[in-house]
């Protein structure tokens, strides 16, 4: 194998010798076994539910406020357009 060229089988064999390829992937069963060794304190270290609910509540309130503001703005713009039409004599 000169200059990195060779048959695919030779390339795979070289990769295996170097620790490359599929053989380095971790078995899912082994990965699960590693996670099972965590203590209960580590598992409880991520209380995410309460802040997420607070954020959702805040977002819902903001959406309601945005809807009200859009309606108010639309009413003001309609009134302004009517006034401008009167001034221009288009109404």
KEGU-201319 format. One record per residue: x, y, z of N, C-alpha, C, O in turn; residue in three letters; residue number from 1. Coordinates in nm, 4 decimals. Example, Ala and Ser with C-alpha at 12.3 -4.5 7.8 and 13.67 -1.06 7.14 Angstrom:
2
1.3190/-0.5690/0.7800/1.2300/-0.4500/0.7800/1.3200/-0.3300/0.7800/1.4236/-0.3319/0.8465/ALA/1
1.2850/-0.2250/0.7080/1.3670/-0.1060/0.7140/1.2900/0.0030/0.7870/1.3409/0.1138/0.8039/SER/2
***
This chain:
91
0.0836/-0.1161/0.0000/0.0000/0.0000/0.0000/0.0890/0.1236/0.0000/0.1427/0.1613/0.1042/UNK/1
0.1050/0.1864/-0.1148/0.1934/0.3008/-0.1296/0.1089/0.4266/-0.1475/0.0160/0.4279/-0.2283/UNK/2
0.1409/0.5329/-0.0724/0.0717/0.6603/-0.0867/-0.0742/0.6564/-0.0460/-0.1535/0.7362/-0.0959/UNK/3
-0.1121/0.5658/0.0434/-0.2481/0.5606/0.0924/-0.3425/0.4884/-0.0019/-0.4637/0.4895/0.0199/UNK/4
-0.2900/0.4260/-0.1057/-0.3759/0.3555/-0.1998/-0.3726/0.2069/-0.1691/-0.2743/0.1557/-0.1155/UNK/5
-0.4783/0.1395/-0.2026/-0.4850/-0.0039/-0.1814/-0.6279/-0.0501/-0.1998/-0.7181/0.0297/-0.2254/UNK/6
-0.6467/-0.1777/-0.1866/-0.7806/-0.2309/-0.2015/-0.8639/-0.1902/-0.0802/-0.8092/-0.1585/0.0255/UNK/7
-0.9939/-0.1910/-0.0955/-1.0786/-0.1557/0.0189/-1.0551/-0.2466/0.1388/-1.0609/-0.2021/0.2534/UNK/8
-1.0287/-0.3731/0.1120/-1.0038/-0.4654/0.2226/-0.8773/-0.4274/0.2989/-0.8732/-0.4347/0.4217/UNK/9
-0.7734/-0.3864/0.2243/-0.6490/-0.3453/0.2898/-0.6715/-0.2200/0.3740/-0.6212/-0.2087/0.4858/UNK/10
-0.7473/-0.1272/0.3187/-0.7758/-0.0034/0.3932/-0.8524/-0.0336/0.5219/-0.8229/0.0233/0.6269/UNK/11
-0.9513/-0.1238/0.5133/-1.0266/-0.1599/0.6327/-0.9382/-0.2266/0.7363/-0.9502/-0.1998/0.8558/UNK/12
-0.8489/-0.3139/0.6900/-0.7595/-0.3830/0.7827/-0.6671/-0.2837/0.8529/-0.6440/-0.2946/0.9733/UNK/13
-0.6148/-0.1876/0.7783/-0.5278/-0.0862/0.8387/-0.6071/-0.0037/0.9394/-0.5577/0.0279/1.0476/UNK/14
-0.7295/0.0306/0.9034/-0.8132/0.1063/0.9956/-0.8409/0.0295/1.1233/-0.8396/0.0875/1.2319/UNK/15
-0.8659/-0.0994/1.1120/-0.8904/-0.1826/1.2316/-0.7669/-0.1871/1.3208/-0.7774/-0.1797/1.4433/UNK/16
-0.6505/-0.1992/1.2587/-0.5270/-0.2032/1.3375/-0.5047/-0.0714/1.4104/-0.4474/-0.0696/1.5193/UNK/17
-0.5492/0.0377/1.3517/-0.5315/0.1687/1.4135/-0.6435/0.2010/1.5117/-0.6413/0.3062/1.5756/UNK/18
-0.7394/0.1136/1.5241/-0.8493/0.1365/1.6177/-0.9618/0.2183/1.5578/-1.0404/0.2783/1.6310/UNK/19
-0.9708/0.2216/1.4251/-1.0748/0.2981/1.3579/-1.1867/0.2059/1.3130/-1.1688/0.0842/1.3071/UNK/20
-1.2994/0.2619/1.2821/-1.4070/0.1830/1.2236/-1.5134/0.1450/1.3234/-1.5199/0.1992/1.4337/UNK/21
-1.5962/0.0516/1.2835/-1.7130/0.0131/1.3616/-1.6771/-0.0511/1.4949/-1.7574/-0.0479/1.5882/UNK/22
-1.5609/-0.1078/1.5053/-1.5243/-0.1777/1.6278/-1.5159/-0.0823/1.7471/-1.5249/-0.1262/1.8618/UNK/23
-1.4985/0.0491/1.7210/-1.4845/0.1446/1.8310/-1.6190/0.1887/1.8866/-1.6246/0.2477/1.9944/UNK/24
-1.7255/0.1615/1.8161/-1.8567/0.2018/1.8666/-1.8906/0.1242/1.9921/-1.8623/0.0051/2.0050/UNK/25
-1.9519/0.1960/2.0832/-1.9861/0.1335/2.2110/-2.1180/0.0594/2.1990/-2.2128/0.1080/2.1372/UNK/26
-2.1229/-0.0562/2.2574/-2.2428/-0.1385/2.2574/-2.3503/-0.0682/2.3397/-2.3214/-0.0234/2.4506/UNK/27
-2.4738/-0.0568/2.2892/-2.5797/0.0107/2.3663/-2.6045/-0.0528/2.5027/-2.6392/0.0171/2.5979/UNK/28
-2.5872/-0.1827/2.5132/-2.6065/-0.2478/2.6433/-2.5006/-0.2008/2.7425/-2.5300/-0.1801/2.8603/UNK/29
-2.3777/-0.1841/2.6947/-2.2714/-0.1354/2.7827/-2.2993/0.0085/2.8246/-2.2767/0.0465/2.9395/UNK/30
-2.3489/0.0884/2.7295/-2.3784/0.2276/2.7592/-2.4880/0.2376/2.8661/-2.4794/0.3209/2.9564/UNK/31
-2.5897/0.1536/2.8559/-2.6979/0.1525/2.9542/-2.6471/0.1080/3.0904/-2.6898/0.1605/3.1933/UNK/32
-2.5558/0.0108/3.0913/-2.5003/-0.0376/3.2175/-2.4193/0.0722/3.2861/-2.4210/0.0830/3.4087/UNK/33
-2.3486/0.1535/3.2077/-2.2728/0.2639/3.2668/-2.3672/0.3642/3.3321/-2.3391/0.4131/3.4415/UNK/34
-2.4799/0.3956/3.2657/-2.5766/0.4910/3.3192/-2.6453/0.4390/3.4431/-2.6897/0.5179/3.5265/UNK/35
-2.6552/0.3068/3.4575/-2.7233/0.2488/3.5727/-2.6438/0.2690/3.7008/-2.7003/0.2584/3.8097/UNK/36
-2.5153/0.2975/3.6911/-2.4319/0.3153/3.8085/-2.4431/0.4528/3.8714/-2.3786/0.4778/3.9733/UNK/37
-2.5226/0.5434/3.8149/-2.5365/0.6777/3.8696/-2.6152/0.6738/4.0001/-2.7047/0.5912/4.0180/UNK/38
-2.5808/0.7631/4.0891/-2.6508/0.7689/4.2174/-2.7807/0.8451/4.2026/-2.8010/0.9146/4.1031/UNK/39
-2.8675/0.8331/4.2990/-2.9963/0.9016/4.2925/-2.9776/1.0528/4.2998/-3.0594/1.1268/4.2452/UNK/40
-2.8726/1.1003/4.3655/-2.8468/1.2434/4.3735/-2.8144/1.2986/4.2350/-2.8553/1.4099/4.2020/UNK/41
-2.7423/1.2230/4.1545/-2.7104/1.2674/4.0197/-2.8357/1.2708/3.9333/-2.8504/1.3600/3.8498/UNK/42
-2.9246/1.1767/3.9519/-3.0469/1.1729/3.8726/-3.1399/1.2875/3.9104/-3.2119/1.3375/3.8239/UNK/43
-3.1413/1.3310/4.0355/-3.2295/1.4365/4.0825/-3.1695/1.5746/4.0633/-3.2326/1.6737/4.1001/UNK/44
-3.0517/1.5845/4.0078/-2.9829/1.7122/3.9946/-3.0417/1.7997/3.8837/-2.9976/1.9134/3.8668/UNK/45
-3.1394/1.7504/3.8082/-3.1925/1.8296/3.6986/-3.3434/1.8505/3.7130/-3.4206/1.7885/3.6400/UNK/46
-3.3874/1.9371/3.8063/-3.5305/1.9670/3.8163/-3.5684/2.0687/3.7088/-3.5522/2.1889/3.7300/UNK/47
-3.6178/2.0238/3.5961/-3.6428/2.1087/3.4814/-3.7907/2.1437/3.4671/-3.8234/2.2441/3.4037/UNK/48
-3.8789/2.0654/3.5231/-4.0226/2.0815/3.4983/-4.0756/2.2170/3.5446/-4.1501/2.2809/3.4702/UNK/49
-4.0404/2.2628/3.6635/-4.0955/2.3878/3.7165/-4.0545/2.5092/3.6332/-4.1421/2.5880/3.5976/UNK/50
-3.9273/2.5290/3.6001/-3.8907/2.6450/3.5179/-3.9535/2.6407/3.3790/-3.9879/2.7449/3.3234/UNK/51
-3.9687/2.5222/3.3233/-4.0287/2.5105/3.1913/-4.1744/2.5533/3.1968/-4.2212/2.6241/3.1077/UNK/52
-4.2470/2.5113/3.3003/-4.3868/2.5510/3.3146/-4.4001/2.7011/3.3345/-4.4914/2.7637/3.2807/UNK/53
-4.3083/2.7589/3.4125/-4.3094/2.9040/3.4325/-4.2862/2.9761/3.3002/-4.3524/3.0756/3.2707/UNK/54
-4.1913/2.9252/3.2201/-4.1624/2.9864/3.0909/-4.2826/2.9766/2.9978/-4.3135/3.0718/2.9261/UNK/55
-4.3499/2.8631/2.9983/-4.4680/2.8460/2.9127/-4.5779/2.9421/2.9552/-4.6438/3.0028/2.8707/UNK/56
-4.5982/2.9563/3.0861/-4.6991/3.0498/3.1370/-4.6665/3.1923/3.0937/-4.7547/3.2662/3.0501/UNK/57
-4.5391/3.2307/3.1059/-4.4976/3.3648/3.0641/-4.5215/3.3857/2.9151/-4.5678/3.4918/2.8734/UNK/58
-4.4900/3.2847/2.8355/-4.5092/3.2963/2.6913/-4.6571/3.3106/2.6553/-4.6926/3.3885/2.5668/UNK/59
-4.7416/3.2364/2.7229/-4.8850/3.2472/2.6970/-4.9374/3.3865/2.7323/-5.0199/3.4422/2.6598/UNK/60
-4.8897/3.4425/2.8434/-4.9311/3.5773/2.8814/-4.8826/3.6802/2.7796/-4.9546/3.7745/2.7466/UNK/61
-4.7612/3.6617/2.7303/-4.7089/3.7535/2.6292/-4.7885/3.7448/2.4993/-4.8147/3.8464/2.4349/UNK/62
-4.8265/3.6234/2.4614/-4.9071/3.6072/2.3400/-5.0418/3.6766/2.3547/-5.0890/3.7400/2.2603/UNK/63
-5.1040/3.6658/2.4708/-5.2315/3.7342/2.4951/-5.2145/3.8858/2.4864/-5.2956/3.9553/2.4251/UNK/64
-5.1081/3.9355/2.5485/-5.0826/4.0795/2.5442/-5.0570/4.1261/2.4010/-5.1058/4.2315/2.3604/UNK/65
-4.9814/4.0488/2.3251/-4.9549/4.0834/2.1852/-5.0843/4.0893/2.1046/-5.1017/4.1792/2.0223/UNK/66
-5.1736/3.9963/2.1270/-5.3017/3.9953/2.0550/-5.3813/4.1217/2.0869/-5.4375/4.1842/1.9971/UNK/67
-5.3860/4.1593/2.2157/-5.4585/4.2814/2.2542/-5.3953/4.4048/2.1903/-5.4660/4.4914/2.1388/UNK/68
-5.2626/4.4130/2.1934/-5.1935/4.5277/2.1357/-5.2147/4.5362/1.9851/-5.2307/4.6455/1.9309/UNK/69
-5.2150/4.4217/1.9172/-5.2392/4.4217/1.7721/-5.3786/4.4754/1.7403/-5.3958/4.5532/1.6465/UNK/70
-5.4775/4.4337/1.8185/-5.6146/4.4818/1.7961/-5.6227/4.6327/1.8158/-5.6850/4.7028/1.7360/UNK/71
-5.5598/4.6827/1.9221/-5.5612/4.8263/1.9495/-5.4929/4.9031/1.8373/-5.5432/5.0058/1.7918/UNK/72
-5.3786/4.8528/1.7933/-5.3059/4.9182/1.6844/-5.3877/4.9186/1.5564/-5.3909/5.0194/1.4857/UNK/73
-5.4535/4.8086/1.5255/-5.5358/4.8011/1.4046/-5.6487/4.9041/1.4102/-5.6781/4.9692/1.3100/UNK/74
-5.7120/4.9191/1.5265/-5.8198/5.0173/1.5407/-5.7679/5.1588/1.5189/-5.8314/5.2383/1.4494/UNK/75
-5.6525/5.1909/1.5779/-5.5954/5.3244/1.5624/-5.5574/5.3514/1.4178/-5.5784/5.4617/1.3675/UNK/76
-5.5014/5.2514/1.3507/-5.4621/5.2705/1.2114/-5.5835/5.2886/1.1207/-5.5792/5.3680/1.0268/UNK/77
-5.6905/5.2165/1.1476/-5.8140/5.2340/1.0688/-5.8692/5.3761/1.0863/-5.9114/5.4402/0.9900/UNK/78
-5.8677/5.4231/1.2105/-5.9166/5.5587/1.2377/-5.8287/5.6624/1.1675/-5.8794/5.7585/1.1098/UNK/79
-5.6984/5.6428/1.1728/-5.6057/5.7360/1.1070/-5.6254/5.7341/0.9558/-5.6225/5.8390/0.8914/UNK/80
-5.6455/5.6154/0.8989/-5.6687/5.6056/0.7547/-5.7981/5.6783/0.7155/-5.8026/5.7461/0.6129/UNK/81
-5.9018/5.6643/0.7961/-6.0287/5.7319/0.7676/-6.0105/5.8829/0.7721/-6.0648/5.9550/0.6884/UNK/82
-5.9338/5.9307/0.8702/-5.9074/6.0741/0.8822/-5.8297/6.1250/0.7609/-5.8622/6.2307/0.7068/UNK/83
-5.7297/6.0526/0.7186/-5.6507/6.0941/0.6022/-5.7346/6.0955/0.4752/-5.7179/6.1837/0.3909/UNK/84
-5.8252/5.9982/0.4606/-5.9134/5.9969/0.3427/-6.0028/6.1213/0.3413/-6.0268/6.1804/0.2360/UNK/85
-6.0518/6.1604/0.4603/-6.1340/6.2822/0.4697/-6.0551/6.4042/0.4281/-6.1037/6.4865/0.3505/UNK/86
-5.9328/6.4167/0.4793/-5.8475/6.5324/0.4486/-5.8159/6.5414/0.2997/-5.8100/6.6501/0.2422/UNK/87
-5.7956/6.4239/0.2381/-5.7619/6.4234/0.0965/-5.8850/6.4303/0.0065/-5.8745/6.4425/-0.1156/UNK/88
-5.9990/6.4223/0.0682/-6.1225/6.4267/-0.0085/-6.1501/6.2987/-0.0830/-6.2184/6.3000/-0.1855/UNK/89
-6.0994/6.1904/-0.0345/-6.1190/6.0602/-0.0999/-6.2374/5.9845/-0.0443/-6.2800/5.8842/-0.1016/UNK/90
-6.2911/6.0319/0.0674/-6.3994/5.9551/0.1313/-6.5344/5.9912/0.0775/-6.6352/5.9355/0.1210/UNK/91
***
